[in-house]
Amino acid sequence: MTQAESMPGPVPESTAPVRQSEVERRILDAALRLFAERGFDGTPVQSVVEAAEVTKGALYHYFDSKDDLLYEIYHSLIARQLADLGAVLARGLPPREAVHAVLTGLIRSTAEHIDEAKVFAREMHRLDHARMRSVRADRRRYHVTFRGLIEQGQRDGVFGTGTPAETITIVALGMVNQMPSWYRANGPKPAARLADEVAGFILDALDRPTA
């Protein structure tokens, strides 16, 4: 297998565009704040309208429903993470450096946007089947691409093969997915330090010789 064939491919982009207009961002910021404070069920559309200082007609011009707001909160988060992953892949780093860069960037990004992650983790069951399918596709896209980095390192002899790449991926990304339940921005450990420690732990596991 050639080096080009062993490299993970580019990260496919999410099919739906991320909301960029000033009004859309204002509505989403208001929804995020209210969902975090009051919960999804405790936040009527009128409260979002008032907090965003827009008309109800403007909200429904951009968003189909309150469910649409919830999905877009998640979509902004995963689109950012997929873009960061793609940027690391584009740098063509060796496997060890690539895995470190991906994990530290993902943990810092999740910490910086922990409110989005918390709201989505708590309320994702509200999404309809089509939106949930889109969520799962995005997560799978990230999972498969990250696993490909580890598999590349194992093929190249950089990483040990004692633990399957799939297991390492589940452990690493599973920890990040659980951050909404335990991470606190005002906690004793800065996000950058946490990111370095977690990346070091994963890389140490990959460096262990085959039993």
Residue frames as qw, qx, qy, qz and C-alpha x, y, z in Angstrom:
[[0.000, 0.888, 0.460, 0.000, 0.00, 0.00, 0.00],
 [0.414, 0.456, -0.030, 0.787, 1.41, 3.41, -0.94],
 [0.179, -0.203, -0.452, 0.850, 1.65, 6.33, 1.48],
 [0.304, -0.051, -0.189, -0.932, -1.12, 8.15, -0.41],
 [0.595, -0.251, -0.662, -0.381, -3.39, 5.13, -0.08],
 [0.511, -0.275, -0.704, 0.409, -2.70, 4.82, 3.67],
 [0.029, 0.023, -0.243, 0.969, -3.54, 8.41, 4.45],
 [0.189, 0.572, 0.712, -0.362, -7.05, 9.16, 5.76],
 [0.244, 0.528, 0.510, 0.633, -9.10, 10.94, 3.16],
 [0.056, -0.256, 0.094, -0.960, -10.47, 14.47, 3.52],
 [0.126, 0.315, 0.771, -0.539, -13.26, 14.94, 5.99],
 [0.009, 0.524, 0.666, 0.530, -16.63, 15.17, 4.19],
 [0.096, -0.109, 0.228, -0.963, -18.42, 18.36, 5.10],
 [0.272, 0.420, 0.740, -0.448, -21.86, 18.45, 6.65],
 [0.255, 0.453, 0.681, 0.515, -24.47, 18.83, 3.94],
 [0.086, -0.901, -0.414, -0.100, -26.34, 21.73, 5.58],
 [0.347, 0.567, -0.186, 0.724, -24.68, 25.14, 5.80],
 [0.395, -0.386, -0.543, 0.632, -23.83, 26.64, 9.17],
 [0.001, 0.916, 0.392, 0.091, -25.94, 29.68, 10.00],
 [0.571, 0.039, -0.037, 0.819, -23.85, 32.80, 9.47],
 [0.007, 0.681, 0.235, 0.694, -26.08, 35.86, 9.28],
 [0.032, 0.267, -0.485, 0.832, -26.14, 38.28, 12.21],
 [0.648, -0.230, 0.040, -0.725, -29.85, 37.72, 12.84],
 [0.884, -0.026, -0.453, -0.118, -29.52, 33.93, 12.76],
 [0.519, 0.169, -0.620, 0.564, -26.59, 34.00, 15.17],
 [0.220, -0.292, 0.349, -0.863, -28.48, 36.32, 17.52],
 [0.810, -0.183, -0.142, -0.538, -31.47, 33.97, 17.56],
 [0.847, 0.049, -0.514, 0.126, -29.26, 30.93, 18.14],
 [0.280, 0.279, -0.565, 0.724, -27.31, 32.65, 20.92],
 [0.478, -0.279, 0.224, -0.802, -30.55, 33.57, 22.67],
 [0.896, -0.088, -0.284, -0.329, -31.93, 30.03, 22.27],
 [0.674, 0.184, -0.609, 0.374, -28.72, 28.52, 23.62],
 [0.010, 0.301, -0.503, 0.810, -28.74, 30.78, 26.68],
 [0.643, -0.197, 0.124, -0.730, -32.40, 30.08, 27.44],
 [0.891, 0.019, -0.426, -0.157, -32.20, 26.33, 26.80],
 [0.507, 0.226, -0.646, 0.524, -29.22, 26.18, 29.17],
 [0.143, -0.225, 0.457, -0.849, -31.03, 28.16, 31.88],
 [0.620, 0.012, 0.268, -0.737, -34.59, 26.86, 31.57],
 [0.482, 0.058, 0.872, 0.065, -34.42, 23.69, 29.51],
 [0.006, -0.096, -0.693, -0.714, -35.96, 23.05, 26.11],
 [0.190, -0.581, -0.777, -0.150, -39.50, 22.49, 27.41],
 [0.273, -0.710, -0.407, 0.505, -39.27, 25.51, 29.69],
 [0.149, -0.395, 0.241, 0.874, -38.41, 27.88, 26.86],
 [0.521, 0.670, 0.511, -0.135, -41.32, 29.01, 24.66],
 [0.553, 0.425, 0.330, 0.636, -40.56, 30.45, 21.25],
 [0.044, -0.936, -0.191, -0.292, -41.77, 33.85, 22.42],
 [0.594, -0.750, 0.136, 0.259, -39.00, 33.94, 25.03],
 [0.682, -0.019, 0.383, 0.623, -36.40, 33.33, 22.34],
 [0.278, 0.734, 0.369, 0.498, -37.93, 36.08, 20.20],
 [0.281, -0.951, -0.076, -0.101, -37.79, 38.56, 23.07],
 [0.686, -0.563, 0.248, 0.388, -34.26, 37.63, 24.12],
 [0.608, 0.128, 0.447, 0.644, -32.99, 37.90, 20.54],
 [0.095, 0.625, 0.095, -0.769, -34.89, 41.17, 20.00],
 [0.069, 0.049, -0.716, -0.693, -36.45, 39.98, 16.75],
 [0.668, 0.039, 0.029, -0.742, -39.99, 39.42, 15.60],
 [0.722, -0.015, 0.676, -0.150, -41.58, 36.00, 15.61],
 [0.749, 0.642, 0.081, -0.143, -41.86, 36.30, 11.84],
 [0.241, 0.789, -0.565, 0.007, -38.09, 36.81, 11.60],
 [0.456, -0.372, 0.796, -0.142, -37.44, 33.71, 13.69],
 [0.759, 0.262, 0.581, -0.132, -39.73, 31.56, 11.54],
 [0.541, 0.789, -0.213, -0.200, -38.18, 33.04, 8.40],
 [0.195, 0.660, -0.724, 0.059, -34.88, 31.40, 9.35],
 [0.061, -0.169, 0.951, -0.253, -35.94, 28.46, 11.49],
 [0.455, -0.240, -0.700, -0.495, -38.84, 26.05, 11.00],
 [0.722, -0.562, -0.348, -0.206, -39.40, 25.31, 14.68],
 [0.461, -0.774, 0.396, -0.180, -37.90, 25.21, 18.15],
 [0.930, -0.086, 0.319, 0.162, -36.56, 21.76, 17.23],
 [0.654, 0.656, 0.017, 0.376, -34.72, 23.42, 14.36],
 [0.111, -0.890, 0.318, -0.308, -33.01, 25.75, 16.85],
 [0.770, -0.476, 0.423, -0.038, -31.85, 22.78, 18.91],
 [0.898, 0.252, 0.240, 0.270, -30.48, 21.02, 15.86],
 [0.430, 0.814, -0.091, 0.379, -28.63, 24.13, 14.68],
 [0.424, -0.809, 0.378, -0.148, -26.96, 24.50, 18.08],
 [0.844, -0.210, 0.467, 0.160, -25.51, 21.04, 17.59],
 [0.752, 0.566, 0.204, 0.271, -24.76, 21.55, 13.91],
 [0.119, 0.938, -0.243, 0.215, -22.64, 24.63, 14.66],
 [0.578, -0.634, 0.512, -0.036, -20.63, 22.61, 17.17],
 [0.842, 0.014, 0.503, 0.193, -19.98, 19.55, 14.98],
 [0.603, 0.762, 0.096, 0.216, -19.31, 21.63, 11.86],
 [0.092, -0.909, 0.386, -0.129, -16.61, 23.50, 13.77],
 [0.675, -0.441, 0.591, 0.028, -15.10, 20.24, 14.99],
 [0.835, 0.347, 0.385, 0.184, -15.15, 18.68, 11.52],
 [0.386, 0.897, -0.100, 0.190, -13.48, 21.79, 10.10],
 [0.331, -0.788, 0.515, -0.070, -10.76, 21.59, 12.77],
 [0.821, -0.111, 0.553, 0.094, -10.24, 17.90, 11.99],
 [0.721, 0.629, 0.216, 0.194, -9.96, 18.66, 8.29],
 [0.108, 0.945, -0.279, 0.128, -7.41, 21.41, 8.99],
 [0.568, -0.563, 0.599, 0.040, -5.20, 18.96, 10.90],
 [0.832, 0.207, 0.489, 0.158, -5.40, 16.39, 8.09],
 [0.516, 0.845, 0.051, 0.130, -4.50, 19.09, 5.55],
 [0.189, -0.880, 0.436, 0.013, -1.24, 19.75, 7.40],
 [0.831, 0.356, -0.426, 0.023, -0.01, 16.24, 6.58],
 [0.321, -0.688, 0.569, -0.316, 1.41, 15.65, 10.05],
 [0.326, 0.186, -0.925, 0.068, 2.95, 12.31, 11.06],
 [0.557, -0.431, -0.665, -0.249, 0.43, 10.06, 12.86],
 [0.487, -0.377, -0.560, 0.554, 1.58, 10.80, 16.42],
 [0.088, -0.144, -0.080, 0.982, 1.51, 14.57, 15.92],
 [0.329, -0.245, -0.511, -0.755, -1.80, 14.36, 14.06],
 [0.535, -0.477, -0.697, -0.012, -3.54, 12.40, 16.82],
 [0.368, -0.355, -0.408, 0.756, -2.19, 14.83, 19.43],
 [0.039, 0.019, -0.148, -0.988, -3.35, 17.86, 17.43],
 [0.418, -0.352, -0.625, -0.558, -6.82, 16.41, 16.80],
 [0.536, -0.488, -0.665, 0.181, -7.44, 15.43, 20.42],
 [0.298, -0.325, -0.305, 0.844, -6.13, 18.61, 22.01],
 [0.127, -0.070, -0.285, -0.947, -8.06, 20.75, 19.54],
 [0.460, -0.403, -0.685, -0.396, -11.26, 18.76, 20.07],
 [0.486, -0.486, -0.606, 0.400, -11.07, 18.96, 23.86],
 [0.176, -0.234, -0.126, 0.948, -10.29, 22.68, 23.86],
 [0.237, -0.178, -0.456, -0.839, -13.10, 23.36, 21.39],
 [0.495, -0.475, -0.713, -0.146, -15.59, 21.35, 23.45],
 [0.411, -0.433, -0.473, 0.648, -14.53, 23.19, 26.61],
 [0.059, -0.104, 0.085, 0.989, -14.85, 26.58, 24.91],
 [0.476, -0.117, -0.374, -0.787, -18.36, 25.70, 23.72],
 [0.071, -0.040, -0.949, 0.305, -19.44, 23.60, 26.67],
 [0.426, 0.273, 0.400, -0.764, -22.88, 25.23, 26.88],
 [0.627, 0.324, -0.415, -0.574, -23.71, 24.02, 23.36],
 [0.395, 0.173, -0.902, 0.012, -22.47, 20.55, 24.26],
 [0.121, 0.091, 0.786, -0.599, -24.46, 20.51, 27.52],
 [0.558, 0.296, 0.142, -0.762, -27.70, 21.64, 25.92],
 [0.629, 0.300, -0.574, -0.430, -27.39, 19.12, 23.13],
 [0.250, 0.127, -0.939, 0.199, -26.47, 16.22, 25.43],
 [0.224, 0.171, 0.688, -0.669, -29.46, 16.99, 27.64],
 [0.522, 0.460, 0.243, -0.676, -32.02, 17.67, 24.92],
 [0.121, 0.327, -0.755, -0.555, -30.95, 15.63, 21.89],
 [0.177, 0.247, 0.952, -0.042, -33.78, 13.12, 22.44],
 [0.331, 0.622, 0.341, -0.623, -36.16, 15.90, 21.37],
 [0.149, 0.449, -0.548, -0.690, -34.96, 15.71, 17.77],
 [0.851, 0.294, 0.116, -0.420, -37.08, 14.03, 15.13],
 [0.909, 0.006, 0.373, 0.185, -35.89, 10.97, 13.22],
 [0.645, 0.688, 0.057, 0.329, -34.44, 12.87, 10.26],
 [0.020, -0.896, 0.326, -0.301, -32.43, 15.27, 12.41],
 [0.727, -0.512, 0.455, -0.051, -31.22, 12.47, 14.67],
 [0.900, 0.264, 0.249, 0.240, -30.06, 10.54, 11.62],
 [0.407, 0.827, -0.126, 0.367, -28.09, 13.60, 10.53],
 [0.409, -0.793, 0.399, -0.213, -26.54, 13.90, 14.00],
 [0.876, -0.227, 0.418, 0.073, -25.46, 10.27, 13.93],
 [0.779, 0.538, 0.113, 0.300, -24.00, 10.66, 10.45],
 [0.118, 0.897, -0.274, 0.326, -21.90, 13.63, 11.56],
 [0.596, -0.632, 0.475, -0.143, -20.62, 11.78, 14.60],
 [0.928, 0.076, 0.337, 0.142, -19.84, 8.71, 12.55],
 [0.577, 0.762, -0.066, 0.287, -17.95, 10.84, 10.02],
 [0.134, -0.840, 0.446, -0.276, -15.71, 12.19, 12.77],
 [0.806, -0.362, 0.458, -0.103, -15.29, 8.76, 14.38],
 [0.910, 0.313, 0.210, 0.172, -14.26, 7.02, 11.15],
 [0.435, 0.815, -0.198, 0.327, -11.78, 9.74, 10.20],
 [0.339, -0.755, 0.497, -0.261, -10.11, 9.77, 13.62],
 [0.894, -0.158, 0.418, -0.018, -9.93, 5.98, 13.61],
 [0.792, 0.577, 0.014, 0.199, -8.24, 6.20, 10.23],
 [0.082, 0.859, -0.425, 0.274, -5.43, 8.27, 11.75],
 [0.617, -0.496, 0.585, -0.177, -4.78, 5.58, 14.32],
 [0.925, 0.214, 0.313, 0.024, -4.97, 2.80, 11.74],
 [0.554, 0.782, -0.205, 0.199, -2.46, 4.66, 9.59],
 [0.171, -0.764, 0.565, -0.260, -0.05, 4.89, 12.53],
 [0.803, -0.221, 0.538, -0.128, -0.47, 1.18, 13.23],
 [0.867, 0.473, 0.127, 0.090, 0.19, 0.27, 9.60],
 [0.382, 0.820, -0.311, 0.292, 3.27, 2.47, 9.57],
 [0.768, -0.060, -0.486, 0.414, 4.62, 0.87, 12.74],
 [0.022, 0.516, -0.263, 0.815, 4.39, 4.13, 14.71],
 [0.616, -0.349, 0.294, -0.642, 1.70, 2.77, 17.06],
 [0.172, -0.134, 0.968, -0.122, 1.44, -0.64, 18.66],
 [0.515, -0.080, -0.572, -0.633, -1.31, -2.96, 17.51],
 [0.128, -0.072, -0.914, 0.378, -2.15, -4.53, 20.87],
 [0.244, 0.509, 0.573, -0.594, -5.34, -2.48, 21.14],
 [0.382, 0.521, 0.640, 0.417, -7.60, -2.14, 18.06],
 [0.116, 0.141, 0.116, 0.976, -7.94, 1.33, 16.57],
 [0.391, -0.540, -0.511, -0.543, -11.70, 1.12, 17.06],
 [0.621, -0.564, -0.483, 0.251, -11.31, 0.62, 20.81],
 [0.411, -0.185, -0.113, 0.886, -8.89, 3.53, 21.14],
 [0.074, -0.315, -0.343, -0.882, -11.30, 5.71, 19.17],
 [0.508, -0.605, -0.557, -0.256, -14.26, 4.76, 21.38],
 [0.591, -0.487, -0.371, 0.526, -12.27, 5.57, 24.55],
 [0.315, -0.072, 0.044, 0.945, -10.88, 8.88, 23.28],
 [0.188, -0.312, -0.368, -0.855, -14.03, 10.29, 21.70],
 [0.526, -0.553, -0.639, -0.094, -16.27, 8.80, 24.38],
 [0.452, -0.394, -0.371, 0.709, -14.42, 10.80, 27.02],
 [0.052, 0.010, 0.154, 0.987, -14.94, 13.99, 25.03],
 [0.362, -0.411, -0.596, -0.587, -18.64, 13.22, 24.53],
 [0.552, -0.560, -0.593, 0.172, -19.02, 12.92, 28.31],
 [0.330, 0.102, -0.223, 0.912, -17.46, 16.32, 29.02],
 [0.310, -0.505, -0.206, -0.779, -20.87, 18.05, 29.37],
 [0.745, -0.507, -0.411, -0.136, -21.56, 15.89, 32.44],
 [0.754, -0.482, -0.188, 0.405, -18.41, 16.78, 34.38],
 [0.509, 0.210, 0.025, 0.834, -16.37, 19.61, 32.83],
 [0.162, -0.907, -0.330, 0.206, -16.58, 23.03, 34.52],
 [0.462, 0.739, -0.022, 0.490, -15.00, 26.10, 32.98],
 [0.205, -0.818, 0.308, -0.441, -14.16, 27.43, 36.43],
 [0.958, -0.271, -0.083, 0.051, -12.73, 24.12, 37.61],
 [0.534, -0.732, 0.321, 0.275, -9.19, 23.65, 38.94],
 [0.604, -0.119, 0.601, 0.509, -7.75, 22.31, 35.66],
 [0.283, 0.594, -0.206, -0.724, -7.52, 24.56, 32.57],
 [0.862, 0.411, 0.174, -0.242, -8.82, 23.07, 29.34],
 [0.490, 0.721, -0.490, -0.014, -5.40, 23.25, 27.68],
 [0.176, -0.481, 0.825, -0.241, -3.82, 21.18, 30.46],
 [0.750, 0.100, 0.555, -0.346, -6.66, 18.65, 30.37],
 [0.764, 0.598, -0.099, -0.220, -6.28, 18.36, 26.60],
 [0.292, 0.664, -0.684, 0.077, -2.53, 17.67, 26.83],
 [0.403, -0.305, 0.799, -0.326, -3.05, 15.09, 29.58],
 [0.815, 0.268, 0.396, -0.328, -5.75, 13.20, 27.69],
 [0.676, 0.665, -0.295, -0.118, -3.78, 13.23, 24.44],
 [0.050, 0.609, -0.772, 0.176, -0.71, 12.01, 26.32],
 [0.623, -0.116, 0.689, -0.351, -2.71, 9.19, 27.89],
 [0.845, 0.447, 0.163, -0.245, -4.05, 8.02, 24.53],
 [0.522, 0.715, -0.465, 0.009, -0.64, 8.22, 22.88],
 [0.242, -0.499, 0.795, -0.245, 0.97, 6.32, 25.75],
 [0.781, 0.094, 0.541, -0.299, -1.60, 3.58, 25.26],
 [0.779, 0.611, -0.059, -0.130, -0.81, 3.44, 21.57],
 [0.243, 0.746, -0.610, 0.106, 2.93, 3.26, 22.26],
 [0.671, -0.377, 0.600, -0.217, 2.66, 0.16, 24.42],
 [0.124, 0.352, -0.863, -0.340, 4.26, -2.86, 22.78],
 [0.777, -0.033, -0.399, -0.485, 2.11, -5.68, 21.51],
 [0.671, -0.437, 0.522, -0.292, 1.62, -8.34, 24.21]]
